[in-house]
Amino acid sequence: MTTQHTASDPYATSSADETFAEGAAVFNASGGDWDDLVDEATSLHEERIVVNMGPQHPSTHGVLRLILELDGESVTETRAGIGYLHTGIEKNMEFRTWTQGVTFCTRMDYLTPMFQETAFCLAVEKLLGITDQIPERASVIRVLMMELTRLSSHLVALATGGLEMGATTVMTVGFRERERILSIIEMITGLRMNNAYIRPGGVAQDLPRGVYDKIRDTMPQLRRGLRELELLLVENPILKGRTVDVGFLDLTGCMALGVTGPILRSAGLPHDLRKSAPYCGYEDYDFDVITRDTCDAYGRLRIRIDEMHQSLRIIEQATAKLQAHAPGSPVMVADKKIAWPAQLAIGTDGQGNSLDHIREIMGESMESLIHHFKLVTEGFRVPPGQVYVAVESAKGELGCHAVSDGGTRPFRVHFRDPSFNNLQAVAAMCEGGQMADVIVAVASIDPVMGGVDR
C-alpha cells in the first residue's frame, strides 16, 4: 500500500540537503498484510510478538513463509504463506501436447521428478486405454527410476533436516550419497534432474550399456552411507532431544488434514499405494511398508531411513528383472501413432537419433517423415474423458487428475501434490511448542515449494 506525503515530511527525503519543490508529492511504500498482522497482535494489549520467518530463510525448505505469533519462546499461532514459487505449470500444460506435458510436470517437486512423470503418464495411458499395452520392460524401468528417486528425496530430507539442527556432517554425508544416485539417473536419462524420461506409452529410451555394472557397484556404497547416517542419527541423544515428541500429529489429525506418506505412517497406519493400489507391477516386488507409532519428528526420520533400505531391495529386484529380459525388448507401446518420439535411439556420437532412423525418415520413406513430423509437432489425440491416477511419492500420495476434450492437448491437468496437503499440518504440529521446534517440525514434513505452488 502507498501513502502520500508532502515535501515537508522529514522522513521522505533521501538526504539531508535534498530539497523539493513546493507541493511536490512523495510516496512511501509499506507492507500491507504485515502491518495488518502487527496491528491485530498489538490490539490485544498482550506481550506477544509476531515473527515473519521467510520467505527467504535457510530453514524453510525453499520460499515458504511462516508467520509465527509468539508468547516469549512459545508459539501461540502459526500461519503458512505460500505462492512465492508459483510457476503456472498446470496452466502451461494446457498449451502443449500430451507428451510435452512431461517436460513441465517433472519440474514441480524438483526432488521427485520421476513420480510426477509416472503419475501423469499413467493418467494419459488410462485415457488412451493402453494401460495393458505398456511393455513390461518399460514398467520395470519406471519402478527402478522411482525407487532411485525415492532414495534421493529421502537423503535430501535427512541432510537438510540435519543441517537445520546444526548437524553439518549429516548434510555432507546425505548429499554425498545422493550424488551416487544422481550419477546413475544421469547415465540413464542424460540429466540429473528435470529428466522428462518417462513418456506416455513407455520411456524415452532403453537402459544404456554398462548401467547394470554401475548399479551393482553403487549398491554397497549406498548401504555403507546409510549405515553411516544411522550411526550419526538414530541413537544420537542430542538429535533425540530435538525430535522426540516434537511436531506431534496423531492419526486423527492426519486423517482430518489428508496427510499421507511418512507422516501418516509415523502415526501407525500402513498406507502405501504400492501395496494398497499397485501400479507398474509393484505387486510383484517383495518389500515391507514401514510404520511407527510415535507420531513425532523422530518417528518420521526413522521411517525414511528404513524406507531407503526397502527401496534398495526393490532396486535390486528390478535390476534382476531387467537383466532377465531378452535384449532388445520394447520400452515403448507398439502403436506408432502414440509412440513418441518414434524409434528413438542414440547415435554413435552419443547425440541425437540413430543414423538408421535418420536415414529412413530423411531418405527412404516419405510416409515415415510425414508421420514423424505430425507426431512431434501436432501430437496424438486422446479420447474425451477424465481420470485420476495416484502413485506413492517419497512424500505421500501424488495424484494426477487429467481431463481430455478429444484434442491433442490436455483440457485440464491438476496434481494432488503431497507437500501441499502435508503443509496444512504446520499449525497443528507447531502451536503450543517452542520456536526452535518449528524448524524441526517443518523439516519432518519435508515440503518442497515447487510442488506446493506449481
C-alpha positions as CSV (number, residue, x, y, z in Angstrom):
1,M,0.0,0.0,0.0
2,T,1.1,3.6,-0.5
3,T,0.7,6.8,1.4
4,Q,1.1,10.3,0.1
5,H,3.3,12.8,2.0
6,T,4.2,16.4,1.3
7,A,7.7,17.6,0.8
8,S,7.8,18.7,4.5
9,D,7.9,15.1,5.6
10,P,11.4,14.9,7.2
11,Y,11.5,11.1,6.6
12,A,10.6,11.3,2.9
13,T,13.9,12.8,1.8
14,S,16.8,10.7,0.6
15,S,19.5,13.1,2.0
16,A,19.8,16.0,4.4
17,D,20.4,18.6,1.8
18,E,17.8,17.5,-0.7
19,T,15.0,20.0,-1.3
20,F,11.7,19.6,-3.1
21,A,9.5,22.0,-5.0
22,E,6.6,23.4,-3.1
23,G,3.7,20.9,-3.2
24,A,5.7,18.0,-4.6
25,A,4.4,14.7,-3.6
26,V,6.5,11.9,-2.1
27,F,5.1,8.3,-1.8
28,N,6.3,5.9,0.9
29,A,5.6,2.2,0.4
30,S,4.8,-0.1,3.3
31,G,3.8,-3.8,3.5
32,G,0.0,-4.1,3.7
33,D,-0.5,-7.6,5.1
34,W,2.4,-7.3,7.5
35,D,1.0,-4.1,9.0
36,D,-2.4,-5.7,9.4
37,L,-0.9,-8.7,11.3
38,V,1.1,-6.5,13.6
39,D,-1.9,-4.2,14.3
40,E,-4.0,-7.3,15.1
41,A,-1.4,-8.6,17.6
42,T,-0.9,-5.2,19.3
43,S,-4.6,-4.6,19.6
44,L,-4.8,-7.5,22.1
45,H,-2.6,-5.5,24.6
46,E,-0.7,-8.6,25.4
47,E,3.1,-9.1,25.3
48,R,3.1,-11.1,22.1
49,I,5.5,-10.9,19.2
50,V,4.7,-11.6,15.5
51,V,7.8,-13.1,13.7
52,N,7.9,-13.3,10.0
53,M,10.1,-16.4,9.1
54,G,10.7,-16.4,5.4
55,P,10.0,-16.4,2.5
56,Q,13.8,-16.3,2.2
57,H,15.1,-18.2,5.2
58,P,17.6,-21.1,5.5
59,S,15.2,-23.3,7.4
60,T,12.0,-23.0,5.4
61,H,12.7,-25.5,2.6
62,G,12.6,-23.0,-0.1
63,V,10.4,-19.9,-0.4
64,L,8.0,-20.9,2.4
65,R,6.7,-18.0,4.6
66,L,5.8,-18.8,8.2
67,I,4.0,-16.2,10.3
68,L,4.6,-17.0,13.9
69,E,2.8,-15.4,16.9
70,L,5.0,-15.9,20.0
71,D,4.4,-15.6,23.7
72,G,8.0,-15.5,24.8
73,E,9.5,-18.6,23.2
74,S,6.2,-20.4,22.9
75,V,4.4,-20.4,19.6
76,T,0.7,-19.5,20.0
77,E,-0.3,-19.3,16.4
78,T,1.3,-20.4,13.1
79,R,0.3,-19.5,9.6
80,A,1.9,-20.6,6.3
81,G,2.2,-18.2,3.4
82,I,2.7,-19.9,0.1
83,G,2.7,-18.9,-3.6
84,Y,6.2,-17.4,-3.8
85,L,7.3,-20.1,-6.3
86,H,4.2,-20.2,-8.5
87,T,5.3,-21.4,-12.0
88,G,1.9,-21.9,-13.7
89,I,3.0,-25.4,-14.7
90,E,-0.6,-26.8,-14.7
91,K,-1.9,-24.0,-16.8
92,N,1.1,-24.2,-19.2
93,M,0.4,-27.9,-19.8
94,E,-2.9,-26.9,-21.4
95,F,-1.0,-25.2,-24.2
96,R,1.4,-28.1,-25.0
97,T,0.8,-31.6,-26.4
98,W,0.3,-34.5,-24.0
99,T,3.9,-35.7,-24.5
100,Q,5.3,-32.2,-24.0
101,G,3.4,-32.0,-20.7
102,V,6.1,-34.4,-19.2
103,T,8.6,-31.6,-19.5
104,F,6.5,-29.4,-17.3
105,C,5.3,-31.7,-14.6
106,T,8.8,-33.1,-14.0
107,R,9.8,-29.7,-12.7
108,M,7.1,-29.4,-10.0
109,D,8.7,-31.1,-7.0
110,Y,12.2,-30.9,-8.3
111,L,13.4,-33.6,-5.8
112,T,10.9,-36.2,-7.0
113,P,10.7,-35.7,-10.8
114,M,10.1,-39.4,-11.7
115,F,7.0,-39.6,-9.6
116,Q,5.3,-36.7,-11.3
117,E,6.3,-38.1,-14.7
118,T,4.9,-41.5,-13.9
119,A,1.6,-40.2,-12.4
120,F,1.0,-38.0,-15.5
121,C,1.9,-40.8,-18.0
122,L,-0.3,-43.3,-16.2
123,A,-3.2,-40.9,-16.4
124,V,-2.6,-40.3,-20.1
125,E,-2.4,-44.0,-20.8
126,K,-5.6,-44.7,-18.9
127,L,-7.4,-42.0,-21.0
128,L,-6.0,-43.7,-24.1
129,G,-7.0,-47.1,-22.9
130,I,-3.5,-48.6,-23.4
131,T,-2.6,-49.4,-19.8
132,D,-2.4,-53.1,-20.5
133,Q,-0.3,-52.5,-23.6
134,I,2.7,-50.9,-21.9
135,P,5.7,-53.2,-22.3
136,E,6.8,-55.0,-19.2
137,R,10.3,-53.7,-19.5
138,A,9.1,-50.1,-19.6
139,S,7.2,-50.7,-16.3
140,V,10.2,-52.2,-14.6
141,I,12.4,-49.3,-15.7
142,R,9.8,-46.9,-14.3
143,V,9.9,-48.8,-10.9
144,L,13.7,-48.6,-11.0
145,M,13.7,-44.9,-11.6
146,M,11.0,-44.2,-9.0
147,E,12.9,-46.1,-6.3
148,L,16.2,-44.3,-7.1
149,T,14.3,-41.0,-6.9
150,R,12.7,-42.1,-3.5
151,L,16.3,-42.7,-2.2
152,S,17.4,-39.3,-3.5
153,S,14.5,-37.4,-2.0
154,H,14.8,-39.1,1.5
155,L,18.5,-38.4,1.5
156,V,17.8,-34.7,0.9
157,A,15.2,-34.7,3.7
158,L,17.6,-36.1,6.2
159,A,20.5,-34.0,5.0
160,T,18.7,-30.6,5.1
161,G,16.9,-31.6,8.3
162,G,20.3,-32.3,10.0
163,L,21.8,-29.1,8.7
164,E,18.9,-27.1,10.1
165,M,19.6,-28.6,13.5
166,G,23.3,-27.8,13.2
167,A,24.5,-31.3,12.2
168,T,26.6,-30.4,9.2
169,T,28.1,-33.8,8.8
170,V,24.7,-35.3,8.2
171,M,24.4,-32.8,5.3
172,T,27.7,-33.7,3.7
173,V,27.1,-37.5,4.1
174,G,23.5,-37.2,2.7
175,F,24.4,-35.2,-0.3
176,R,27.4,-37.4,-1.0
177,E,25.2,-40.5,-1.2
178,R,22.6,-38.6,-3.3
179,E,25.3,-37.8,-5.8
180,R,25.9,-41.6,-6.3
181,I,22.2,-41.9,-7.2
182,L,22.1,-38.9,-9.5
183,S,25.1,-40.3,-11.4
184,I,23.0,-43.4,-12.2
185,I,20.0,-41.3,-13.2
186,E,22.2,-39.1,-15.4
187,M,23.7,-42.2,-17.0
188,I,20.2,-43.5,-17.9
189,T,18.4,-40.3,-18.8
190,G,21.2,-37.8,-19.7
191,L,20.1,-35.4,-16.9
192,R,20.5,-35.3,-13.2
193,M,17.1,-33.6,-12.6
194,N,14.1,-32.5,-14.7
195,N,14.5,-35.6,-16.7
196,A,11.4,-35.9,-18.9
197,Y,12.4,-39.6,-19.3
198,I,9.1,-41.4,-18.7
199,R,6.8,-40.8,-21.6
200,P,3.2,-41.7,-22.4
201,G,3.4,-45.3,-23.7
202,G,6.7,-46.2,-22.0
203,V,10.1,-44.5,-21.6
204,A,12.2,-42.4,-23.9
205,Q,14.9,-45.0,-24.5
206,D,16.3,-48.2,-23.1
207,L,18.9,-48.5,-20.4
208,P,22.4,-47.8,-21.7
209,R,25.3,-50.2,-21.9
210,G,27.1,-50.6,-18.6
211,V,24.3,-49.4,-16.3
212,Y,23.9,-52.8,-14.6
213,D,27.5,-52.7,-13.5
214,K,27.1,-49.2,-12.3
215,I,24.1,-50.1,-10.2
216,R,25.8,-53.2,-8.8
217,D,28.9,-51.3,-7.8
218,T,26.8,-48.4,-6.2
219,M,24.5,-50.5,-4.0
220,P,27.2,-51.5,-1.4
221,Q,28.4,-47.9,-1.3
222,L,24.8,-46.7,-0.6
223,R,24.4,-49.2,2.1
224,R,27.6,-48.1,3.8
225,G,26.4,-44.5,3.5
226,L,23.0,-45.3,5.1
227,R,24.8,-47.1,7.9
228,E,26.9,-44.0,8.5
229,L,23.7,-41.9,8.7
230,E,22.2,-44.3,11.1
231,L,25.2,-44.1,13.4
232,L,25.1,-40.3,13.3
233,L,21.3,-40.0,13.9
234,V,19.3,-42.9,15.3
235,E,20.7,-43.1,18.8
236,N,22.2,-39.6,19.0
237,P,21.0,-38.2,22.3
238,I,21.2,-34.6,21.0
239,L,19.1,-35.4,18.0
240,K,16.6,-37.4,20.0
241,G,16.3,-34.5,22.4
242,R,15.4,-32.2,19.5
243,T,13.0,-34.6,17.7
244,V,11.2,-36.9,20.2
245,D,7.7,-35.7,20.9
246,V,8.3,-32.7,18.6
247,G,5.9,-32.0,15.7
248,F,3.3,-34.3,17.1
249,L,0.4,-35.3,14.8
250,D,-1.6,-38.4,15.6
251,L,-3.7,-40.5,13.2
252,T,-6.8,-38.5,13.8
253,G,-5.0,-35.3,12.7
254,C,-3.5,-37.0,9.7
255,M,-6.9,-38.2,8.5
256,A,-8.6,-34.8,9.1
257,L,-5.9,-33.0,7.1
258,G,-5.5,-35.5,4.3
259,V,-1.8,-36.1,5.3
260,T,-0.1,-39.1,3.6
261,G,3.4,-40.5,3.3
262,P,5.9,-40.9,6.1
263,I,3.9,-38.6,8.4
264,L,0.8,-40.8,8.1
265,R,2.9,-44.0,8.6
266,S,4.6,-42.5,11.6
267,A,1.1,-42.4,13.2
268,G,0.8,-46.2,12.7
269,L,-1.3,-46.6,9.6
270,P,0.4,-48.8,7.0
271,H,-1.0,-46.9,4.0
272,D,1.2,-47.2,0.9
273,L,-0.3,-47.1,-2.6
274,R,2.4,-49.5,-3.8
275,K,0.7,-52.2,-1.7
276,S,-3.0,-50.9,-1.4
277,A,-3.4,-49.9,-5.1
278,P,-0.4,-51.3,-7.0
279,Y,0.7,-49.8,-10.3
280,C,3.6,-50.5,-12.7
281,G,3.7,-54.1,-11.4
282,Y,4.6,-53.2,-7.8
283,E,2.6,-56.3,-6.6
284,D,5.4,-58.4,-8.0
285,Y,8.1,-56.9,-5.7
286,D,9.0,-58.1,-2.2
287,F,9.2,-55.1,0.2
288,D,7.7,-54.0,3.6
289,V,5.6,-51.0,4.5
290,I,7.4,-49.3,7.4
291,T,5.3,-47.9,10.2
292,R,5.9,-46.5,13.7
293,D,3.5,-45.2,16.4
294,T,5.4,-42.2,17.8
295,C,3.6,-39.6,15.7
296,D,6.6,-37.3,16.0
297,A,9.6,-36.0,14.0
298,Y,11.9,-38.7,15.3
299,G,9.5,-41.4,14.0
300,R,9.4,-39.8,10.6
301,L,13.2,-39.7,10.4
302,R,13.3,-43.4,11.3
303,I,10.7,-44.3,8.7
304,R,12.6,-42.5,6.0
305,I,15.8,-44.4,6.9
306,D,14.0,-47.8,6.9
307,E,12.2,-46.9,3.6
308,M,15.5,-46.4,1.9
309,H,16.6,-49.9,2.8
310,Q,13.3,-51.1,1.3
311,S,14.0,-49.1,-1.9
312,L,17.4,-50.7,-2.2
313,R,15.6,-54.1,-2.1
314,I,13.2,-53.1,-4.9
315,I,16.1,-51.7,-7.0
316,E,17.9,-55.0,-6.8
317,Q,14.8,-56.9,-7.8
318,A,14.1,-54.5,-10.7
319,T,17.6,-54.8,-11.9
320,A,17.4,-58.6,-11.9
321,K,14.1,-58.5,-13.8
322,L,15.7,-56.2,-16.5
323,Q,18.7,-58.4,-16.9
324,A,16.5,-61.4,-17.3
325,H,14.6,-59.9,-20.2
326,A,15.7,-60.6,-23.7
327,P,18.0,-57.9,-25.2
328,G,16.1,-55.5,-27.4
329,S,12.7,-55.9,-25.6
330,P,10.5,-52.9,-26.4
331,V,10.3,-50.0,-24.0
332,M,7.5,-48.1,-25.8
333,V,4.0,-49.1,-26.8
334,A,3.7,-50.7,-30.2
335,D,1.2,-48.2,-31.6
336,K,3.2,-45.9,-33.7
337,K,0.5,-43.3,-33.5
338,I,1.3,-42.8,-29.8
339,A,5.0,-43.9,-29.5
340,W,6.8,-40.5,-29.4
341,P,9.5,-40.0,-30.4
342,A,9.4,-42.8,-32.9
343,Q,12.2,-45.3,-32.7
344,L,14.4,-43.0,-30.6
345,A,18.0,-44.3,-30.3
346,I,21.2,-42.5,-29.6
347,G,23.7,-42.2,-32.4
348,T,27.3,-43.4,-32.3
349,D,28.4,-40.0,-31.3
350,G,26.2,-40.1,-28.2
351,Q,23.9,-37.4,-29.5
352,G,20.6,-37.2,-31.4
353,N,18.8,-40.1,-33.2
354,S,20.5,-43.1,-34.6
355,L,21.8,-42.8,-38.2
356,D,19.4,-45.7,-39.3
357,H,16.4,-43.8,-38.1
358,I,17.6,-40.5,-39.7
359,R,18.3,-42.4,-43.0
360,E,14.8,-43.8,-43.0
361,I,12.8,-40.7,-42.3
362,M,15.0,-38.4,-44.4
363,G,15.9,-40.5,-47.4
364,E,13.9,-43.7,-47.7
365,S,10.3,-43.2,-46.6
366,M,8.3,-40.1,-47.2
367,E,5.5,-41.6,-45.1
368,S,7.8,-42.0,-42.1
369,L,8.9,-38.4,-42.4
370,I,5.4,-37.1,-42.5
371,H,4.3,-39.3,-39.6
372,H,7.3,-38.2,-37.5
373,F,6.6,-34.6,-38.3
374,K,2.9,-34.7,-37.4
375,L,3.5,-36.8,-34.2
376,V,6.2,-34.4,-32.9
377,T,4.6,-31.1,-33.9
378,E,0.9,-31.9,-33.5
379,G,0.8,-34.8,-31.1
380,F,-1.6,-37.7,-30.7
381,R,-5.3,-37.3,-29.9
382,V,-6.7,-38.5,-26.6
383,P,-10.3,-39.6,-26.4
384,P,-12.6,-37.3,-24.3
385,G,-12.8,-38.2,-20.6
386,Q,-11.3,-37.6,-17.2
387,V,-9.2,-39.8,-14.9
388,Y,-7.4,-39.7,-11.6
389,V,-4.3,-41.8,-11.0
390,A,-2.2,-41.7,-7.9
391,V,1.3,-43.0,-7.1
392,E,3.2,-43.3,-3.8
393,S,5.7,-40.5,-3.9
394,A,8.5,-40.1,-1.4
395,K,6.3,-37.5,0.4
396,G,3.0,-39.3,0.1
397,E,0.1,-39.7,-2.3
398,L,0.8,-37.9,-5.6
399,G,-2.3,-37.8,-7.8
400,C,-2.9,-36.6,-11.3
401,H,-6.4,-35.6,-12.5
402,A,-6.3,-35.3,-16.3
403,V,-9.2,-34.1,-18.4
404,S,-9.3,-34.5,-22.2
405,D,-11.7,-32.9,-24.7
406,G,-10.6,-35.2,-27.5
407,G,-7.8,-32.9,-28.7
408,T,-4.0,-33.1,-28.9
409,R,-3.6,-31.1,-25.7
410,P,-5.0,-31.5,-22.2
411,F,-8.1,-29.6,-21.4
412,R,-7.0,-29.6,-17.7
413,V,-4.3,-31.3,-15.7
414,H,-4.3,-30.9,-11.9
415,F,-1.9,-32.6,-9.5
416,R,-2.5,-33.5,-5.9
417,D,0.9,-32.8,-4.6
418,P,1.6,-34.4,-1.2
419,S,3.7,-31.4,0.0
420,F,0.7,-29.1,-0.4
421,N,-1.6,-31.3,1.7
422,N,1.0,-32.2,4.3
423,L,1.9,-28.5,4.8
424,Q,-1.5,-28.0,6.3
425,A,-0.2,-29.7,9.4
426,V,2.2,-26.9,10.2
427,A,-0.2,-25.2,12.6
428,A,-1.2,-28.5,14.4
429,M,2.5,-29.5,14.8
430,C,3.9,-26.2,15.9
431,E,1.3,-24.4,18.0
432,G,2.0,-24.9,21.7
433,G,5.6,-25.7,21.2
434,Q,8.8,-23.8,21.2
435,M,10.0,-21.6,18.4
436,A,13.1,-23.8,17.8
437,D,10.8,-26.8,17.3
438,V,9.1,-25.1,14.3
439,I,12.3,-25.8,12.3
440,V,12.2,-29.5,13.3
441,A,8.5,-29.9,12.6
442,V,8.8,-28.3,9.1
443,A,11.9,-30.5,8.4
444,S,9.9,-33.6,9.3
445,I,7.1,-32.7,6.9
446,D,9.8,-32.3,4.1
447,P,7.8,-29.9,1.9
448,V,9.1,-28.8,-1.5
449,M,7.7,-25.5,-2.5
450,G,7.9,-26.2,-6.3
451,G,5.3,-28.9,-5.7
452,V,3.2,-26.8,-3.3
453,D,2.9,-23.7,-5.6
454,R,3.0,-25.3,-9.1
